[in-house]
Amino acid sequence: MKRTFARFVLPLALLSVTAFAQTGNASPAPDAATGPAGEKVGIINVQQAIMLTNEGRRDLEALEKKFEPKRNELQNLSKEVEDLKKQLSTTGDKLNDDAKNKLAKDIDSKQKTLQRSLEDAQQDFQQQQGEIVNRIGGKLMDVIDKYAKTNGFAALFDVSNPQSPVIWAKANTDVTKDVADAYNVQSGVPAPASTPAAPSATQRPATRPATPGATSTSKATPK
């Protein structure tokens, strides 16, 4: 049965495509488990699959670069706020009331500007990120459908979905990398020149909670 792709937005913590592409090791081809009737069952991390595709890496990296000036702007504004706070802390007792109040107001004003700018940037970023993810995700479902039928799978469970019933799975049942490779063949998009070829995603098959003998899901650290 072909499943309709549900819209979702990758959290900001998963944004570092370059760092993600540099983790993991090559692994053998999936050896899917068998269900009660002997049918093959596997797992896939759809979020990772999107990030492992050449198209996903290319477009998400381009989005990161697009927001680099805004990130630098926010970092500079944050430093200004911290410098003013330090100034108030170290010299506040030497200032008259008017000067101290003015400095405090400047800090408050810059903090509010920083907060508003940060929220606006995050909202804009997540919206554009979501458009990329859902565009690729919609096409990825067609590849998953073909891959599952071609390789005789009775079911594939999306372990990036917190509602997935999978709580444990052998690492070699993960078909994430294989599906991403199949997507690359179908899309014809070359690998981005800025990053090395994406490794296997089977180092992160999702297990909830972590169980001896299984690999638990991990999340990237926010920038």
VOPAGU-2260 file (C-alpha; in pm, 1 decimal, decimal comma):
REM VOPAGU-2260
SITE   aa  ch    i         X         Y         Z
SITE  MET   A    0       0,0       0,0       0,0
SITE  LYS   A    1     137,4     337,2     -95,9
SITE  ARG   A    2     133,6     593,1     183,2
SITE  THR   A    3      69,1     960,5     124,3
SITE  PHE   A    4     356,4    1180,1     234,8
SITE  ALA   A    5     265,3    1387,4     540,4
SITE  ARG   A    6     388,9    1745,1     551,8
SITE  PHE   A    7     652,8    1815,6     813,3
SITE  VAL   A    8     932,2    2061,2     876,9
SITE  LEU   A    9    1276,4    1950,8     983,6
SITE  PRO   A   10    1366,6    2105,7    1316,9
SITE  LEU   A   11    1642,1    2362,8    1314,3
SITE  ALA   A   12    1860,9    2116,2    1498,8
SITE  LEU   A   13    1882,1    1907,9    1182,1
SITE  LEU   A   14    1996,0    2191,6     967,8
SITE  SER   A   15    2367,2    2130,6     936,3
SITE  VAL   A   16    2367,9    1928,1     618,4
SITE  THR   A   17    2745,4    1944,2     582,5
SITE  ALA   A   18    2800,6    1805,4     930,9
SITE  PHE   A   19    2538,4    1538,2     877,5
SITE  ALA   A   20    2695,0    1424,6     550,1
SITE  GLN   A   21    3029,9    1376,3     723,4
SITE  THR   A   22    2899,2    1134,1     987,8
SITE  GLY   A   23    2833,3     763,9     968,3
SITE  ASN   A   24    3008,1     471,8     804,0
SITE  ALA   A   25    2940,4     258,3     504,3
SITE  SER   A   26    2733,0     -46,6     586,4
SITE  PRO   A   27    2630,6    -365,4     409,8
SITE  ALA   A   28    2311,0    -386,4     212,0
SITE  PRO   A   29    1998,0    -417,6     426,3
SITE  ASP   A   30    1904,2    -764,9     540,4
SITE  ALA   A   31    1537,4    -708,5     612,8
SITE  ALA   A   32    1362,1    -889,5     892,1
SITE  THR   A   33    1073,1   -1116,7     812,6
SITE  GLY   A   34     723,1   -1091,8     949,2
SITE  PRO   A   35     503,0   -1373,5    1078,7
SITE  ALA   A   36     416,1   -1481,8     725,6
SITE  GLY   A   37     777,8   -1462,9     607,5
SITE  GLU   A   38     727,4   -1126,5     439,4
SITE  LYS   A   39    1010,0    -871,8     447,4
SITE  VAL   A   40     981,0    -578,4     684,6
SITE  GLY   A   41    1222,4    -284,7     701,0
SITE  ILE   A   42    1266,6      60,0     850,7
SITE  ILE   A   43    1341,4     397,8     693,1
SITE  ASN   A   44    1417,6     738,2     837,3
SITE  VAL   A   45    1242,2     968,2     590,5
SITE  GLN   A   46    1397,0    1285,2     735,1
SITE  GLN   A   47    1747,4    1144,0     696,1
SITE  ALA   A   48    1665,4    1010,0     350,7
SITE  ILE   A   49    1570,4    1361,0     237,2
SITE  MET   A   50    1896,6    1499,0     376,9
SITE  LEU   A   51    2096,1    1219,2     214,3
SITE  THR   A   52    1962,5    1288,4    -134,2
SITE  ASN   A   53    2180,5    1504,4    -355,5
SITE  GLU   A   54    1884,9    1735,1    -416,5
SITE  GLY   A   55    1814,5    1770,3     -45,3
SITE  ARG   A   56    2176,9    1836,1      44,2
SITE  ARG   A   57    2212,1    2086,5    -237,9
SITE  ASP   A   58    1897,4    2283,7    -155,6
SITE  LEU   A   59    1937,6    2277,9     223,2
SITE  GLU   A   60    2300,9    2385,2     196,7
SITE  ALA   A   61    2195,1    2670,4     -32,5
SITE  LEU   A   62    1936,3    2773,0     225,8
SITE  GLU   A   63    2200,1    2777,0     498,8
SITE  LYS   A   64    2422,9    3000,6     286,5
SITE  LYS   A   65    2129,5    3227,6     208,4
SITE  PHE   A   66    2072,0    3288,1     579,1
SITE  GLU   A   67    2440,3    3326,9     667,1
SITE  PRO   A   68    2429,0    3712,8     653,1
SITE  LYS   A   69    2124,4    3717,1     880,7
SITE  ARG   A   70    2296,4    3474,1    1121,0
SITE  ASN   A   71    2600,9    3701,6    1135,3
SITE  GLU   A   72    2379,2    4005,1    1187,7
SITE  LEU   A   73    2205,7    3839,8    1482,6
SITE  GLN   A   74    2536,0    3728,0    1631,7
SITE  ASN   A   75    2670,2    4084,1    1612,4
SITE  LEU   A   76    2356,2    4225,6    1771,6
SITE  SER   A   77    2376,0    3966,7    2046,8
SITE  LYS   A   78    2737,4    4066,5    2113,6
SITE  GLU   A   79    2631,8    4431,4    2136,1
SITE  VAL   A   80    2375,1    4343,6    2400,0
SITE  GLU   A   81    2626,8    4141,4    2600,6
SITE  ASP   A   82    2884,7    4420,6    2580,0
SITE  LEU   A   83    2631,1    4675,6    2705,5
SITE  LYS   A   84    2532,3    4445,1    2991,9
SITE  LYS   A   85    2896,7    4405,7    3085,9
SITE  GLN   A   86    2942,3    4783,0    3071,4
SITE  LEU   A   87    2643,3    4835,7    3301,0
SITE  SER   A   88    2770,0    4571,1    3540,4
SITE  THR   A   89    3126,1    4705,1    3562,8
SITE  THR   A   90    3067,6    5081,9    3547,7
SITE  GLY   A   91    2708,8    5120,3    3661,9
SITE  ASP   A   92    2805,2    5236,8    4011,2
SITE  LYS   A   93    3016,2    5514,5    3859,3
SITE  LEU   A   94    2737,9    5654,2    3639,7
SITE  ASN   A   95    2481,6    5910,4    3742,8
SITE  ASP   A   96    2115,7    5809,8    3738,3
SITE  ASP   A   97    2045,5    5958,0    3395,0
SITE  ALA   A   98    2338,0    5780,4    3230,6
SITE  LYS   A   99    2257,1    5453,0    3405,2
SITE  ASN   A  100    1891,6    5469,4    3300,8
SITE  LYS   A  101    1986,4    5549,8    2941,6
SITE  LEU   A  102    2221,7    5252,4    2927,9
SITE  ALA   A  103    1955,7    5023,7    3074,3
SITE  LYS   A  104    1702,6    5145,4    2816,9
SITE  ASP   A  105    1951,7    5086,5    2535,4
SITE  ILE   A  106    2001,7    4730,1    2656,6
SITE  ASP   A  107    1628,3    4668,3    2679,9
SITE  SER   A  108    1568,4    4814,3    2333,3
SITE  LYS   A  109    1843,2    4610,1    2169,6
SITE  GLN   A  110    1725,7    4293,4    2345,2
SITE  LYS   A  111    1373,9    4340,2    2210,6
SITE  THR   A  112    1508,6    4407,6    1861,6
SITE  LEU   A  113    1724,1    4095,6    1883,1
SITE  GLN   A  114    1432,1    3880,9    1997,4
SITE  ARG   A  115    1199,7    4005,5    1723,9
SITE  SER   A  116    1465,9    3963,9    1456,0
SITE  LEU   A  117    1549,8    3614,7    1578,0
SITE  GLU   A  118    1184,3    3504,9    1576,9
SITE  ASP   A  119    1126,8    3651,4    1229,7
SITE  ALA   A  120    1439,1    3484,7    1092,7
SITE  GLN   A  121    1347,9    3147,7    1243,7
SITE  GLN   A  122     996,5    3165,4    1104,7
SITE  ASP   A  123    1122,3    3259,7     758,3
SITE  PHE   A  124    1391,3    2992,4     769,2
SITE  GLN   A  125    1155,2    2717,0     881,4
SITE  GLN   A  126     900,8    2810,2     616,5
SITE  GLN   A  127    1156,0    2788,0     336,4
SITE  GLN   A  128    1307,3    2474,2     486,2
SITE  GLY   A  129     962,7    2315,9     502,5
SITE  GLU   A  130     898,2    2395,0     136,9
SITE  ILE   A  131    1219,0    2213,3      40,1
SITE  VAL   A  132    1150,7    1915,1     264,0
SITE  ASN   A  133     792,8    1868,2     150,5
SITE  ARG   A  134     877,5    1912,6    -217,6
SITE  ILE   A  135    1145,2    1642,7    -200,7
SITE  GLY   A  136     942,7    1430,4      39,2
SITE  GLY   A  137     652,0    1411,5    -199,6
SITE  LYS   A  138     876,3    1276,0    -474,2
SITE  LEU   A  139    1056,4    1048,5    -229,3
SITE  MET   A  140     732,5     862,5    -155,7
SITE  ASP   A  141     715,8     751,2    -518,7
SITE  VAL   A  142    1070,0     616,9    -491,5
SITE  ILE   A  143     986,9     437,8    -165,2
SITE  ASP   A  144     682,8     279,9    -328,7
SITE  LYS   A  145     889,8     150,0    -621,3
SITE  TYR   A  146    1176,6      38,8    -397,5
SITE  ALA   A  147     948,8    -155,6    -160,9
SITE  LYS   A  148     768,7    -332,6    -444,1
SITE  THR   A  149    1087,6    -411,6    -634,7
SITE  ASN   A  150    1261,0    -554,3    -327,9
SITE  GLY   A  151     962,8    -749,6    -199,3
SITE  PHE   A  152     889,5    -556,2     119,6
SITE  ALA   A  153     555,0    -605,8     287,6
SITE  ALA   A  154     605,4    -296,8     504,5
SITE  LEU   A  155     848,5     -13,9     570,5
SITE  PHE   A  156     821,8     178,5     897,1
SITE  ASP   A  157     923,2     545,9     911,0
SITE  VAL   A  158    1131,7     570,6    1227,7
SITE  SER   A  159    1167,4     949,2    1198,0
SITE  ASN   A  160     799,7     964,4    1290,6
SITE  PRO   A  161     758,9     968,1    1672,5
SITE  GLN   A  162     427,7     786,3    1627,3
SITE  SER   A  163     598,0     492,4    1456,0
SITE  PRO   A  164     534,4     164,0    1638,9
SITE  VAL   A  165     899,6      59,6    1595,6
SITE  ILE   A  166    1078,4      45,1    1931,8
SITE  TRP   A  167    1370,8    -170,8    1823,8
SITE  ALA   A  168    1523,9    -278,3    1494,6
SITE  LYS   A  169    1847,0    -435,4    1372,4
SITE  ALA   A  170    2069,3    -179,8    1203,2
SITE  ASN   A  171    2086,5    -383,5     882,0
SITE  THR   A  172    1709,6    -357,9     829,4
SITE  ASP   A  173    1745,1      15,4     758,8
SITE  VAL   A  174    1688,9      97,6     390,5
SITE  THR   A  175    1727,9     476,7     426,1
SITE  LYS   A  176    2052,7     503,0     229,3
SITE  ASP   A  177    1930,6     267,1     -43,1
SITE  VAL   A  178    1615,3     472,4     -96,7
SITE  ALA   A  179    1819,4     793,9    -106,4
SITE  ASP   A  180    2048,1     637,8    -366,9
SITE  ALA   A  181    1745,1     531,7    -570,7
SITE  TYR   A  182    1610,7     886,0    -548,7
SITE  ASN   A  183    1942,6    1024,0    -675,9
SITE  VAL   A  184    1931,5     791,2    -975,2
SITE  GLN   A  185    1576,4     895,1   -1058,2
SITE  SER   A  186    1631,1    1268,7   -1002,6
SITE  GLY   A  187    1961,9    1286,0   -1189,8
SITE  VAL   A  188    2082,8    1558,8    -950,5
SITE  PRO   A  189    2462,1    1533,1    -903,0
SITE  ALA   A  190    2617,4    1533,2    -557,1
SITE  PRO   A  191    2700,1    1883,8    -428,0
SITE  ALA   A  192    3064,7    1967,0    -481,4
SITE  SER   A  193    3090,4    2132,0    -139,6
SITE  THR   A  194    3046,7    1810,1      58,3
SITE  PRO   A  195    3174,4    1453,9      38,2
SITE  ALA   A  196    2946,9    1177,8     -81,2
SITE  ALA   A  197    2680,9    1104,8     177,0
SITE  PRO   A  198    2751,3     792,5     384,4
SITE  SER   A  199    2511,5     527,6     498,7
SITE  ALA   A  200    2234,5     636,1     731,0
SITE  THR   A  201    2214,9     298,4     897,0
SITE  GLN   A  202    2419,8     421,5    1187,4
SITE  ARG   A  203    2101,6     595,6    1303,4
SITE  PRO   A  204    1810,3     351,2    1257,8
SITE  ALA   A  205    1576,2     481,8    1526,1
SITE  THR   A  206    1511,7     291,3    1836,6
SITE  ARG   A  207    1282,3     422,9    2105,7
SITE  PRO   A  208    1393,7     375,1    2376,8
SITE  ALA   A  209    1755,5     263,8    2335,3
SITE  THR   A  210    1783,3    -111,7    2369,8
SITE  PRO   A  211    2098,4    -327,0    2399,8
SITE  GLY   A  212    2195,9    -445,8    2053,8
SITE  ALA   A  213    2013,3    -163,7    1875,8
SITE  THR   A  214    2119,7     184,2    1770,9
SITE  SER   A  215    1928,7     479,8    1910,0
SITE  THR   A  216    1818,4     781,6    1711,7
SITE  SER   A  217    2030,5    1092,6    1755,7
SITE  LYS   A  218    1971,6    1458,4    1676,9
SITE  ALA   A  219    2220,0    1712,5    1556,5
SITE  THR   A  220    2314,9    1996,6    1785,5
SITE  PRO   A  221    2169,9    2338,0    1692,8
SITE  LYS   A  222    2415,1    2586,7    1559,0
